[in-house]
Structures are given as structure tokens and as C-alpha cells.
Amino acid sequence: MTHNPQFPLQPVFDGHNDLLLRLWLNDAPDPVALFLDGKREEKPDGTPDGHLDLPRMRTGGFAGGLFAVFIPPASYMPKLKPNAATQPHDPLAITHQQISLLKRIESQSFGRAKICCTAREIENCIEQGVLAMVLHIEGAEAVDVSLSNLDALYQTGLRSLGPLWNLPNQFGVGVTGDFPGSPDSGDGLTLAGLGLLRACNRKKILIDLSHMNEKAFWQTARFSDAPLVATHSNAHALCAQPRNLTDKQLAAIAESDGFVGVNFGNAFLRADGKRDADTPLERIVQHIDYLLEKLGEDHVGLGSDFDGISVPDALGDVTGLPLLLQTMKQAGYSDALIEKLAYRNWLKVLKQTWGE
């Protein structure tokens, strides 16, 4: 594969961002236009709002990724989106509103962004300098327990799904708990949740483990026939957040020929679990080192959680990706390994999951 000169030397494919949520929460007349043009209000400290817009993505070499649809719990709405707080809380309607934003990014981008449903489409986008966007759902509250609307979501472009977020839903219980803590935080998947796993396997939808508690993780390891993938999680041995992965879980992911995307969130990187942005980029590399040791160099990549988490000040936003890659190089990573971590390993596991 040749790289388009419009991107920096090394393109990056990323496993998780919450851009669609941020755009959905924005009451501007056309938040998609703001994203595409890079025009945004500044926060009180003078920094740009959010981690992502198209100009900054191109500056940082962000070639594509999994774009999450996330439904905030009803209790969060008065603070997050006051204008919508008095409306009925309809997860399916909110899901379609966020999917509509992704489609508008594609349609208003004049060919600069594309919704991708196959690994070949992602490869073509990287070659052509087009932003490759994969539709992901984080927390399946919008999916009917009978799975009657899963086909329609698939036809819309859904190719990756995390059945759970932190709070319980019809499919199970997500991972919860304070730092330091264990991922063993309650009941796992319901019978409907097991049915959702089987349906995703049949349709070749990637199943995301990142917000599963330990019981749900092991149910997925037992009943899913796809590689085990955590799109944005880190090593529990280095940071004992309940949502990070234990050595036993990492062994199961390795056995399945699976994959982990490293989360850039300060609270998931630091040994003290603090949301302290004074976190050196070497902490991200430390987690990558550990995962490489446990999983091997073909099974680790990036899962930033941009627009959904506090990241190190040293990274700042998506324009800091070249600095992160340089930090990997300074740590002794070869160019070939950096290329795998930046995007090739993601393409590998997506091909395994979706087919060629």
C-alpha cells in the first residue's frame, strides 16, 4: 500500500472516538460544517473545543477509525443537552440522529470522508487520502431485545458494536467500580446478550469488549467465534482501573488471535489512576510495551477515545499523533512495528472479523 502525500508519512487508524456525541451535543446550526472546516469556539483556557476536526485530523495523520454512537443515560441529559432534557429519552432516535451526523460528514465533505464497511474500502481511503469512517455503537440500548432492528442498523453501515457501556441494559451489565478495582463487577450478559453475540457473529459485526465486566468478557470468549477485540482498553497490571484488562483476559485475547487498542485516557494510563493531564507520552508507550509482551506485535494498536476522555497535555489533541509515533521510535520501535501499531494491525483484525 502506498501512502497519499496529503497525509504525513505514517497514517493512523484509531479504534475509538466520541466525535458523533460531541457533534450531537453541539447546538450550533451546523456542527458538521464546523467539523469539516475546523471552525470552533475556544474553551475558556483558549484551547480548541474537542480533540477532532477534519483539518486537525489531516495534520495529525488520522486516516480513519471507529466512530462511536453513544446514548447518554437519561440522568445525564439535563447537564449535557438541556434543550433535549425535557424530551422523551429515545435511544433509537438518538442513535439515528448521530448516524445522520456521520452520513452528513460523508455527504458534505466533497469526497474527503467516506463511511467504510469493508477493510478494502479502508485501505482504498488510506491510499487516496480520504478519511475512513466505520460506524460503531457503544452500548446497545437502541437495539431491540428481539434484534428486530439489527439488520436495519447493519444496512445503515454498522460494523462494530459494544453491547454494554458502564450501566446495565437489556443485554447485560457493563464494568463499573472505583480505582483501584477489579473488572469482576457483577452479572454479565443476559440471554438476550448471548443472542446478540450470535447475531453479530452471523453478520460479521465486530464485538467490542472494552466496557464488558469480567463475567461478560468470559461469556464472550466462550460463545463468540470471532477474534476477541477490545477497541480502547489498557493493561490492568499497570493501571488498576476496572475497565483495563487483566493478564488472564489478555491471554484469552491472544489465544483467539484478537486485538487491543490502547486508550489515551489519563485515568487508564497512570499507575495512580488520576485524571491528571500532566501525563507523559511514555505512559502510553509503557502500556503498548506491556501489551506487545502479552499479545505479540500483530495484535496491538491504538484506541484513543478522543472526544470522550481527558488525554495527556503532551498529546493535546489529534495533531499530537506524530509526536506519539516519535516517542515510540525513541523507545526503540522499528518503522515496521510502528506501521503495524498505527494501522496495519487494525486492518488485519478487521479482515479476520469481517472477511476480505
Secondary structure, 3 states (H helix, E strand, C coil): CCCCCCCCCCCEEEEEECHHHHHHHCCCCCHHHHHHHCCCCECCCCCECCCCCHHHHHHHCEEEEEEEEECCCHHHHHHHCHHHCCCCCCHHHHHHHHHHHHHHHHHHCCCCEEECCCHHHHHHHHHHCCEEEEEEEECCCCCCCCCCCHHHHHHHCEEEEECCCCCCECCECECCCCCCCCCCCCCCECHHHHHHHHHHHHHCCEEECCCECHHHHHHHHHHCCCCCEECCCCECCCCCCCCCECHHHHHHHHHCCCEEEECCCHHHHCCCCCCCCCCCCHHHHHHHHHHHHHHCCCCEEECCCECCCCCCCCCCCHHHHHHHHHHHHHCCCCHHHHHHHHHHHHHHHHHHHHCC
